[in-house]
Amino acid sequence: AQTVTQSQPEMSVQEAETVTLSCTYDTSESNYYLFWYKQPPSRQMILVIRQEAYKQQNATENRFSVNFQKAAKSFSLKISDSQLGDTAMYFCAFMKHSAGNNRKLIWGLGTSLAVNP
Amino acid sequence: GAGVSQSPSNKVTEKGKDVELRCDPISGHTALYWYRQSLGQGLEFLIYFQGNSAPDKSGLPSDRFSAERTGGSVSTLTIQRTQQEDSAVYLCASSLGGRDYGYTFGSGTRLTVV
């Protein structure tokens, strides 16, 4: 069974600085996807960034980038130039590659990030 | 619609009552998921619908929980004889499927059992 671990329940960062959120996972699968989702107080889960395990290049989306270490089963999220709107819960999630069947997500417990002015 | 719509947004119910939670997915999305987000326990998968196929109910925690999806669109999650441990946020998500591995989530229903 797959598991996802986020070891930092809470973090804080000053506006405009850089912060890194940690995520490790355990799986015997060779092909899978990893995700970071953001959940603001509105409760809606918003996709931040996605990584396909077969791609060696780390994904980037504007101020958000990941450090994907497949052998170490590590998938950290770096937020550069932090903004007040980045304040939210951040969840790391795992999905097995599946051509057509259930693509359920396995979730970490989340990291609460506060960006301070 | 433009997004995944869930109703009600919040629901307070008495222990022992039945509740129905509704999810209206994005038009054309064939896959629909329900997750439960409990305080301190993260998110857990409940049930998955794909088109007209039999749903994957492997995540439902007890036989008090059931769900249906009518006409391949709107889904209803029903919890019978609610218990205090059912208090949580229930999130619905839909997906296009195929080569699209992305989800779109609704804003959830916060259920409080008193």
Contacts between the chains, C-beta under 8 A, distances in Angstrom:
chain1	res1	chain2	res2	distance
A	33	B	101	5.6
A	42	B	107	5.9
A	43	B	89	6.2
A	43	B	91	7.6
A	43	B	107	4.9
A	43	B	108	4.5
A	43	B	110	7.5
A	44	B	105	5.5
A	44	B	106	6.8
A	44	B	107	4.5
A	44	B	108	7.3
A	45	B	91	6.7
A	45	B	93	7.4
A	45	B	103	7.7
A	45	B	105	4.0
A	46	B	105	7.7
A	47	B	102	6.4
A	47	B	103	7.4
A	50	B	101	7.5
A	50	B	102	7.4
A	91	B	42	7.6
A	91	B	43	7.2
A	95	B	101	6.6
A	100	B	50	7.6
A	100	B	97	7.3
A	101	B	50	7.8
A	101	B	56	8.0
A	102	B	48	4.6
A	102	B	50	7.6
A	102	B	56	4.8
A	103	B	31	7.2
A	103	B	95	7.1
A	103	B	101	6.3
A	104	B	33	6.6
A	104	B	45	4.3
A	104	B	48	6.2
A	104	B	56	7.9
A	104	B	59	7.5
A	105	B	35	7.7
A	105	B	43	7.4
A	105	B	45	7.1
A	105	B	103	7.4
A	106	B	45	7.8
A	107	B	42	5.0
A	107	B	43	4.2
A	107	B	44	7.7
A	108	B	42	6.6
A	109	B	40	7.7
A	109	B	41	7.6
A	109	B	42	4.4
A	110	B	42	6.5
